[in-house]
Amino acid sequence: MDVSVKNIDSLNAVLTVKIENEDYKTPYESSLKKHRKQMQLPGFRKGHVPTSIIKKKYGPSILADEIDKILNKSIYDHITENKLNILGNPIPIEDEKLKIDWSQPSDFEFKYELGLAPEILPDLPGRIKYTKYQPKINEALIDKQVDDFARRYGKLSSVEKAGDRDMIMANFKELDQNGDVVVDGFNQSSTVSLEFITDKKSKRKLTGCKATDTFQLDPKKISRGETDMAAMLGIDKEKAKYYINDVLMTVNEVKTLEPANIDVVLFDKIYGAGEAKNEEEFRIKVNEDLNKMFVADIDRLLKDDISTNLIKKLKIKLPDNFLKKWILSSNKEAKKEDIEKEYDRYAEGLKWQLIENFIIKDQELKVDGEELLNFTMELMGNQYVQYGMMVPEEDELKKTAQKVLSNNDEVRKINDMIYDKKVMEYLKNTLKINDKFIAHEDFTKKVAELNQ
């Protein structure tokens, strides 16, 4: 057997595998014997079907399986032993001259396209200055968070008329284009929160409403996207997406949320008994949590600034045609036009991944089991705080984290997060970074733009 690679250019190559009869003869014959022992055909006892019949009937498929095993191993071994840094997986080259007749075993030749990863040598720190955007944590923001906590732990009570932050329990009926109720249409009871209605006209219309009031309105204007609208009307998301008519809304009841008192009872529910003894201590802890809460978004904005500028500076080139072909061949549902549309975003992500991989290797960054467990516990603890819940005791948190890490997909995901964090720490300590404090509203706007 002979495996060779011929470079077409710095980013593309062709891998050729030549397999001779001697390379597959033994495993092929062994597989035939195995099939013979298990084979049962009419007129023959199990395990006594003549080899000639098995060869004629199943020989080509058995041979193809054995050749496939040899191919996979030889390609993997060659790439590993020669330390070829490839992107994606090898793609078989369709060649009429190399068309295989599996019924006539002989010597075989297979060719594959390879996409080669570009060589990356980042010049760090370089001359570029990067910006670390941070929100200003002021008293107004702390007030808002305290108010959110009070409302989260408050209680609902019925009121006669709806205020601009109240909840309306209502029934929704489907209307046709003429505004008449559709007999077999949806008839769903659900809740509308006036606080979250962004359409000013609709909000004004519903503010002050009371039980038995009816309204004809556009459901899109009182819901937050297709998923929310589908749940409100009791229909699937596909129908919600194309629904264009109004609905008949009948108010059943109006409820208001009475915020909890800002006292020790609330403090203990959020942070645990004795952690905040008065409102001053409570506000200090809220301030600390807000700073922690924004750390992830601060780092994401910084990472976006660094990655965008580094990719632009390094002018990284990829084997674009190969990668598009590989994505198409490895995803049965992918369409060529969709790949063309999304490829630039995919390529930017891959370029950043190559930069990260270089830093991980160059700086010899590692992740051990204890670090993985501690990071998972910290991650889960932050989630409890984010939702205003009390963080469990260390032993309980550890057990939950260990349960999460029993899932290999979760391990891989968290492992990537730690490496990403280590790379960012290295970059923070290496690059020239300027802190820039901006208003909370401007900060959240930047984060929202990043999520688009």
C-alpha positions as CSV (number, residue, x, y, z in Angstrom):
1,M,0.0,0.0,0.0
2,D,1.2,3.5,-0.9
3,V,-0.1,6.8,0.5
4,S,1.1,10.1,-0.9
5,V,0.2,13.8,-0.9
6,K,0.8,16.2,-3.7
7,N,0.4,19.9,-2.9
8,I,-1.6,21.9,-5.5
9,D,-0.9,25.2,-3.6
10,S,-0.3,26.2,0.0
11,L,-4.0,25.6,0.9
12,N,-5.0,22.6,-1.3
13,A,-3.6,19.1,-1.9
14,V,-4.5,15.7,-3.3
15,L,-4.0,12.6,-1.2
16,T,-3.6,9.3,-3.2
17,V,-4.0,5.9,-1.7
18,K,-2.9,2.8,-3.7
19,I,-4.1,-0.5,-2.4
20,E,-2.8,-3.8,-3.7
21,N,-4.4,-7.3,-3.6
22,E,-2.0,-8.3,-0.8
23,D,-3.2,-5.4,1.4
24,Y,-6.8,-6.6,1.6
25,K,-6.6,-10.3,0.7
26,T,-6.4,-11.6,4.3
27,P,-9.1,-9.4,6.0
28,Y,-11.4,-10.0,2.9
29,E,-11.1,-13.8,3.1
30,S,-11.5,-13.6,6.9
31,S,-14.7,-11.6,6.5
32,L,-16.0,-14.1,3.9
33,K,-15.5,-16.9,6.4
34,K,-17.2,-14.9,9.2
35,H,-20.2,-14.3,6.9
36,R,-20.3,-18.0,5.9
37,K,-20.6,-19.1,9.5
38,Q,-23.6,-16.7,10.0
39,M,-25.2,-17.2,6.6
40,Q,-28.4,-19.2,6.2
41,L,-29.9,-19.7,2.7
42,P,-32.7,-22.0,1.5
43,G,-31.3,-25.5,0.8
44,F,-28.3,-25.1,3.0
45,R,-27.6,-25.6,6.7
46,K,-26.5,-22.5,8.6
47,G,-22.8,-22.1,8.2
48,H,-22.5,-24.5,5.2
49,V,-23.3,-22.1,2.3
50,P,-20.6,-22.6,-0.3
51,T,-18.0,-19.8,-0.4
52,S,-18.5,-19.4,-4.1
53,I,-22.2,-18.5,-3.6
54,I,-21.3,-16.0,-0.8
55,K,-18.7,-14.4,-3.1
56,K,-21.1,-14.1,-5.9
57,K,-24.0,-12.8,-3.8
58,Y,-22.2,-10.7,-1.1
59,G,-18.5,-10.5,-2.2
60,P,-18.6,-7.0,-3.7
61,S,-20.2,-5.4,-0.6
62,I,-17.9,-7.3,1.8
63,L,-14.9,-6.2,-0.3
64,A,-16.1,-2.6,-0.3
65,D,-16.4,-2.7,3.5
66,E,-12.9,-4.1,4.0
67,I,-11.4,-1.6,1.6
68,D,-13.2,1.2,3.3
69,K,-11.7,0.2,6.7
70,I,-8.2,0.0,5.2
71,L,-8.7,3.4,3.5
72,N,-9.9,5.2,6.7
73,K,-7.0,3.8,8.8
74,S,-4.4,4.5,6.2
75,I,-5.6,8.1,5.6
76,Y,-5.8,8.8,9.4
77,D,-2.4,7.3,10.0
78,H,-0.8,9.2,7.2
79,I,-2.3,12.6,8.3
80,T,-1.3,11.9,12.0
81,E,2.2,10.6,11.3
82,N,3.0,13.4,8.9
83,K,1.4,16.0,11.2
84,L,-0.7,17.4,8.3
85,N,-2.9,20.3,9.6
86,I,-6.0,19.8,7.6
87,L,-9.4,21.6,7.6
88,G,-12.6,19.5,7.5
89,N,-12.2,15.9,6.2
90,P,-10.8,14.5,3.0
91,I,-13.3,14.6,0.1
92,P,-13.2,11.7,-2.4
93,I,-12.5,12.7,-6.0
94,E,-14.9,11.3,-8.5
95,D,-12.9,10.1,-11.5
96,E,-14.3,8.0,-14.3
97,K,-10.8,6.6,-15.0
98,L,-10.7,5.3,-11.4
99,K,-14.2,3.8,-11.5
100,I,-14.2,0.6,-9.4
101,D,-15.6,-2.7,-10.2
102,W,-16.1,-4.4,-6.8
103,S,-16.9,-7.7,-8.5
104,Q,-13.4,-7.9,-10.0
105,P,-10.9,-7.6,-7.1
106,S,-7.6,-6.1,-8.2
107,D,-5.3,-3.3,-7.3
108,F,-7.2,0.0,-6.4
109,E,-6.4,3.6,-6.4
110,F,-8.3,6.3,-4.6
111,K,-7.8,10.1,-4.6
112,Y,-9.0,12.7,-2.1
113,E,-9.0,16.5,-1.9
114,L,-7.4,18.0,1.2
115,G,-7.9,21.5,2.6
116,L,-4.8,22.6,4.4
117,A,-4.8,25.0,7.3
118,P,-2.8,28.2,6.7
119,E,0.3,28.9,8.7
120,I,-0.4,31.6,11.3
121,L,2.2,33.6,13.1
122,P,0.4,36.4,15.0
123,D,2.7,39.4,15.8
124,L,1.6,40.1,19.4
125,P,1.2,42.5,20.9
126,G,1.6,44.6,17.8
127,R,0.7,48.3,17.4
128,I,-3.1,48.0,17.4
129,K,-5.0,49.3,20.5
130,Y,-8.1,47.5,21.5
131,T,-11.2,48.8,23.4
132,K,-12.7,47.2,26.5
133,Y,-16.2,48.6,26.8
134,Q,-17.7,48.5,30.3
135,P,-21.1,49.8,31.6
136,K,-21.3,52.4,34.3
137,I,-22.9,50.9,37.4
138,N,-24.7,53.9,38.8
139,E,-27.4,54.3,41.5
140,A,-30.2,54.2,38.9
141,L,-29.1,50.8,37.6
142,I,-28.9,49.5,41.2
143,D,-32.4,50.9,41.9
144,K,-33.7,49.1,38.8
145,Q,-32.2,45.8,39.9
146,V,-33.6,46.2,43.5
147,D,-37.0,46.9,41.9
148,D,-36.7,43.8,39.7
149,F,-35.9,41.6,42.8
150,A,-38.9,43.1,44.7
151,R,-41.2,42.4,41.8
152,R,-39.8,38.9,41.3
153,Y,-40.6,38.0,44.9
154,G,-43.9,40.0,45.0
155,K,-47.4,38.6,44.9
156,L,-50.3,39.0,42.4
157,S,-53.6,40.5,43.3
158,S,-56.7,41.4,41.3
159,V,-57.5,45.0,40.5
160,E,-60.4,46.7,38.6
161,K,-58.4,48.5,36.0
162,A,-55.1,47.7,34.3
163,G,-52.0,49.9,35.0
164,D,-49.1,50.1,32.5
165,R,-47.2,47.3,34.3
166,D,-50.1,45.0,35.1
167,M,-51.1,41.6,33.7
168,I,-54.3,41.0,31.7
169,M,-55.9,37.5,31.8
170,A,-57.8,37.3,28.5
171,N,-59.4,35.1,25.9
172,F,-58.3,35.3,22.2
173,K,-60.5,34.2,19.3
174,E,-59.5,34.0,15.7
175,L,-61.0,36.5,13.2
176,D,-61.3,36.4,9.5
177,Q,-60.4,39.2,7.1
178,N,-63.9,40.8,7.7
179,G,-63.4,40.9,11.5
180,D,-65.9,38.0,12.1
181,V,-65.1,35.2,14.5
182,V,-63.9,32.0,12.7
183,V,-66.1,29.2,14.0
184,D,-63.4,26.5,14.0
185,G,-60.6,28.9,14.7
186,F,-58.4,29.1,17.8
187,N,-60.0,30.0,21.1
188,Q,-57.3,30.4,23.7
189,S,-57.0,31.9,27.2
190,S,-53.6,33.3,28.1
191,T,-51.9,36.3,29.7
192,V,-50.6,39.6,28.4
193,S,-48.1,41.7,30.3
194,L,-48.6,45.4,29.6
195,E,-45.1,46.1,30.9
196,F,-43.5,44.3,27.9
197,I,-45.7,45.7,25.1
198,T,-43.5,47.9,22.9
199,D,-46.2,49.2,20.5
200,K,-47.2,52.4,22.2
201,K,-50.7,52.6,20.5
202,S,-51.6,49.1,21.6
203,K,-50.3,49.7,25.1
204,R,-52.4,52.9,25.5
205,K,-55.4,51.1,24.2
206,L,-55.2,48.3,26.8
207,T,-54.1,50.5,29.7
208,G,-57.2,51.1,31.9
209,C,-59.1,48.1,30.6
210,K,-61.3,46.0,33.0
211,A,-63.0,42.6,33.0
212,T,-65.5,42.0,30.1
213,D,-63.9,44.7,27.9
214,T,-63.3,43.5,24.3
215,F,-60.8,44.6,21.7
216,Q,-60.0,43.9,18.1
217,L,-56.3,44.1,17.6
218,D,-53.2,42.8,15.8
219,P,-51.6,40.0,18.0
220,K,-48.2,40.8,16.6
221,K,-48.3,44.2,18.4
222,I,-48.9,42.8,21.8
223,S,-46.5,39.9,21.8
224,R,-42.7,39.5,21.6
225,G,-42.0,37.6,18.4
226,E,-43.5,34.5,16.8
227,T,-42.8,32.1,19.6
228,D,-44.5,34.3,22.2
229,M,-47.5,35.0,19.8
230,A,-47.9,31.3,19.1
231,A,-48.1,30.5,22.9
232,M,-50.5,33.4,23.5
233,L,-52.9,32.2,20.7
234,G,-52.4,28.4,21.2
235,I,-51.1,27.8,17.7
236,D,-47.9,26.5,16.2
237,K,-45.0,28.8,15.3
238,E,-45.5,28.2,11.6
239,K,-49.1,29.4,11.7
240,A,-48.0,32.4,13.9
241,K,-45.4,33.3,11.3
242,Y,-48.0,33.7,8.5
243,Y,-51.0,34.9,10.6
244,I,-52.1,38.3,9.2
245,N,-55.6,38.9,10.7
246,D,-56.7,40.6,13.9
247,V,-57.9,38.7,17.0
248,L,-60.9,39.3,19.3
249,M,-59.5,39.8,22.8
250,T,-61.9,39.6,25.8
251,V,-60.6,40.6,29.2
252,N,-61.3,38.1,31.9
253,E,-59.4,39.5,34.8
254,V,-56.7,42.1,35.6
255,K,-53.9,41.4,38.1
256,T,-51.2,43.7,39.5
257,L,-47.9,42.6,41.0
258,E,-47.4,43.9,44.5
259,P,-43.6,44.2,45.0
260,A,-42.1,42.5,48.1
261,N,-40.9,44.8,50.9
262,I,-37.2,45.8,50.7
263,D,-36.3,44.2,54.0
264,V,-34.3,41.4,55.6
265,V,-36.9,38.8,54.5
266,L,-36.1,39.7,50.8
267,F,-32.4,39.9,51.4
268,D,-32.3,36.4,53.0
269,K,-34.3,34.9,50.0
270,I,-31.8,36.2,47.5
271,Y,-28.5,35.9,49.3
272,G,-29.1,33.6,52.2
273,A,-29.6,34.2,55.8
274,G,-27.4,36.9,57.3
275,E,-25.6,37.8,54.1
276,A,-27.1,41.3,54.0
277,K,-28.4,42.7,57.3
278,N,-29.7,46.1,56.0
279,E,-30.5,47.9,52.8
280,E,-27.1,49.4,52.5
281,E,-25.4,46.0,52.6
282,F,-28.0,44.6,50.2
283,R,-27.2,47.4,47.7
284,I,-23.5,46.7,48.0
285,K,-24.1,43.0,47.1
286,V,-26.4,44.0,44.2
287,N,-23.6,46.3,42.9
288,E,-21.1,43.4,43.2
289,D,-23.5,41.0,41.3
290,L,-24.2,43.6,38.6
291,N,-20.4,43.8,38.0
292,K,-20.2,40.0,37.8
293,M,-23.3,39.9,35.6
294,F,-21.7,42.1,32.9
295,V,-18.3,40.3,32.9
296,A,-19.3,37.8,30.2
297,D,-20.7,40.6,27.9
298,I,-17.7,42.8,28.5
299,D,-15.4,39.9,27.5
300,R,-17.6,39.1,24.5
301,L,-17.4,42.7,23.2
302,L,-13.6,42.7,23.8
303,K,-13.2,39.4,22.1
304,D,-15.2,40.7,19.1
305,D,-12.9,43.7,18.8
306,I,-9.7,41.6,19.1
307,S,-10.8,38.9,16.7
308,T,-12.1,41.4,14.1
309,N,-8.9,43.4,14.1
310,L,-6.5,40.4,14.3
311,I,-8.2,38.6,11.5
312,K,-8.0,41.7,9.4
313,K,-4.4,42.3,10.3
314,L,-3.2,38.8,9.6
315,K,-5.0,38.5,6.3
316,I,-5.7,34.8,6.8
317,K,-6.6,32.9,3.6
318,L,-8.6,29.7,3.6
319,P,-9.2,26.9,1.0
320,D,-12.7,28.5,0.4
321,N,-13.8,26.3,-2.5
322,F,-12.8,23.1,-0.6
323,L,-14.5,24.2,2.6
324,K,-17.8,25.0,0.7
325,K,-17.7,21.6,-1.0
326,W,-16.9,19.9,2.4
327,I,-19.8,21.6,4.2
328,L,-22.2,20.6,1.3
329,S,-21.0,17.0,1.4
330,S,-21.1,16.6,5.1
331,N,-24.5,18.1,5.7
332,K,-27.4,16.4,3.7
333,E,-29.8,19.3,4.5
334,A,-27.4,22.0,3.4
335,K,-28.1,23.9,0.1
336,K,-25.5,25.5,-2.1
337,E,-27.1,28.9,-2.0
338,D,-27.4,28.9,1.8
339,I,-23.7,28.0,2.1
340,E,-22.7,30.9,-0.1
341,K,-24.9,33.2,2.0
342,E,-23.5,32.1,5.3
343,Y,-19.9,31.2,4.3
344,D,-18.3,34.6,5.2
345,R,-19.5,34.3,8.8
346,Y,-18.4,30.6,9.0
347,A,-14.9,31.6,7.6
348,E,-14.5,34.4,10.1
349,G,-15.3,31.9,12.9
350,L,-12.8,29.4,11.5
351,K,-10.0,32.0,11.2
352,W,-10.5,33.0,14.8
353,Q,-10.4,29.3,15.8
354,L,-7.1,28.9,14.0
355,I,-5.7,31.9,15.9
356,E,-6.9,30.4,19.2
357,N,-5.4,27.0,18.4
358,F,-2.1,28.7,17.7
359,I,-2.1,30.5,21.0
360,I,-3.1,27.3,22.9
361,K,-0.3,25.4,21.4
362,D,2.3,28.2,21.5
363,Q,1.6,29.0,25.2
364,E,1.1,25.4,26.1
365,L,-2.3,26.0,27.7
366,K,-3.9,23.0,29.5
367,V,-7.1,22.1,31.3
368,D,-7.2,19.5,34.0
369,G,-10.1,17.6,35.7
370,E,-10.1,19.7,38.9
371,E,-10.2,22.9,36.9
372,L,-13.1,21.6,34.8
373,L,-15.1,20.7,37.9
374,N,-14.4,24.1,39.6
375,F,-15.3,26.0,36.5
376,T,-18.6,24.1,36.1
377,M,-19.5,24.8,39.8
378,E,-18.7,28.5,39.3
379,L,-20.8,28.6,36.1
380,M,-23.8,27.0,37.8
381,G,-23.4,29.3,40.9
382,N,-23.5,32.3,38.6
383,Q,-26.7,31.0,36.9
384,Y,-28.4,30.7,40.3
385,V,-27.5,34.3,41.1
386,Q,-28.6,35.6,37.7
387,Y,-32.1,34.2,38.3
388,G,-32.3,35.6,41.8
389,M,-32.0,32.1,43.4
390,M,-30.0,31.1,46.5
391,V,-26.8,29.3,45.6
392,P,-26.8,25.7,47.0
393,E,-24.2,24.5,49.5
394,E,-20.8,23.5,48.1
395,D,-21.4,19.7,48.4
396,E,-24.8,19.9,46.6
397,L,-23.4,22.2,43.9
398,K,-20.4,19.8,43.4
399,K,-22.8,16.8,42.9
400,T,-24.9,18.7,40.4
401,A,-21.7,19.8,38.5
402,Q,-20.4,16.2,38.4
403,K,-23.8,15.1,37.0
404,V,-23.5,17.7,34.2
405,L,-19.9,16.5,33.5
406,S,-21.1,12.9,33.0
407,N,-22.4,14.1,29.6
408,N,-19.5,14.1,27.1
409,D,-21.1,16.9,25.0
410,E,-21.3,19.1,28.1
411,V,-17.7,18.3,28.9
412,R,-16.6,19.3,25.4
413,K,-18.6,22.5,25.6
414,I,-17.3,23.5,29.0
415,N,-13.7,22.5,28.1
416,D,-13.9,24.9,25.1
417,M,-15.2,27.7,27.3
418,I,-12.2,27.3,29.7
419,Y,-9.8,27.3,26.8
420,D,-11.5,30.4,25.4
421,K,-11.2,32.0,28.8
422,K,-7.5,31.2,29.0
423,V,-6.8,32.5,25.5
424,M,-8.7,35.7,26.4
425,E,-6.6,36.1,29.7
426,Y,-3.4,35.7,27.7
427,L,-4.6,38.3,25.2
428,K,-5.7,40.7,27.9
429,N,-2.2,40.5,29.5
430,T,-0.4,40.8,26.1
431,L,-2.3,43.3,24.0
432,K,-2.7,47.0,24.4
433,I,-6.2,47.5,25.8
434,N,-7.9,50.7,26.8
435,D,-10.9,50.7,29.2
436,K,-13.9,52.7,28.1
437,F,-16.9,53.2,30.4
438,I,-20.2,53.9,28.7
439,A,-23.8,54.3,29.8
440,H,-25.6,51.1,30.6
441,E,-28.1,51.7,27.7
442,D,-25.3,52.1,25.2
443,F,-23.5,49.0,26.5
444,T,-26.7,46.8,26.2
445,K,-27.2,48.3,22.7
446,K,-23.7,47.1,21.7
447,V,-24.3,43.7,23.1
448,A,-27.6,43.4,21.2
449,E,-25.8,44.4,18.0
450,L,-23.3,41.6,18.6
451,N,-26.1,39.1,19.0
452,Q,-27.7,39.9,15.7
